[in-house]
Amino acid sequence: MLAFARKQELNPSSVVLQDLVLNMRELLRRSVNANINIETRFPLTLPPAYVDANQLEMVLINLVVNARDAMPTGGTICIEGQLRAASEGMQEYVALIVRDTGIGMSQETLARATEPFFTTKGPGKGTGLGLSMAHGLVEQSGGSLTIESSPETGTTIELWLPLGVSDQRGVTASDDKVEPALPPVPALTILIVDDDPLVLANTAALLEDMGHQVTSVDGGEAALSVLRQQQAFDILITDQMMPGMTGTQLAKIVRGERPGLPILLVSGYAELAEEGRPVHTLAKPFTQHTLSVAISETLGRPSSRTVVPLLSRR
């Protein structure tokens, strides 16, 4: 919602789009079905874009998952970069384009596509925030978003972004701000819980990319069912705001049944309260690095980041 409202704090830098997409290739591949092919097309001379790399990664994952859902029988997603101009002789932009061969959208759906929470997917299959997040990011970055779609012909989404500063072949996202190496964490067996299928899939992909074995469930009751089957897990990672049972309610039950199981609570809220011993928390949105750090801290391993425990109710 902050992205849609254009109130999020951005950290833009000069980003080589082909490098950003290349670094995400495994994560993107795991986000789609086996019957979907992902192609990339980037000219060698394409200049960098000026944008927040982390936010752009989140937007790209959302767009790819939307494209996947529009192709239930399979198809192709093409991610490409092109140079664009608003009109002849006017300011140039770098366009990151996501094109699919899916079912497309009617004009009525297209007119509402960037509205927050608008979705044509069934209950529990989408938040309706993907395109609104993309729209908010490009607008706040000084660019624009275009969508072309019609039924049975697929959809093309273009993110027009301001030009970045070229340095030889360009500056990658990590050149401006180098993120520390991931903390050394051995392969773990992890249970993750989230009612949002997109967030669930993205988190699972991040964890699997780090070498962990992941079991994903969409709610507290489903998590308890898995745990009560006596499956062994090294850590439970759960969202806070879920229908039926919140993350803190789930944590309280799990503590009683499996007191030795470490629990990491993920939330977009700054303050939470829960009875009993502190629970480690991780704020949204998070990167693979911050997720890895939070896991290390939850397991009681050394980390450079200060632990922010869940506050006890007074």
Secondary structure by P-SEA (a helix, b strand, c coil): cccccccccccccccaaaaaaaaaaaaaaaaccccbbbbbbbbccbbbbbccaaaaaaaaaaaaaaaaaacccbbbbbbbbbbbbcccccbbbbbbbbbbccccccaaaaaacccccccccccccccccaaaaaaaaaaaaccbbbbbbcccbbbbbbbbbcccccccccccccccccccccccccccbbbbbbccaaaaaaaaaaaaaabbbbbbbccaaaaaaaaaccccccbbbbbcccccccaaaaaaaaaaacccbbbbbbcccccccccccbbbbbcccccaaaaaaaaaaaaccccccccccccccc
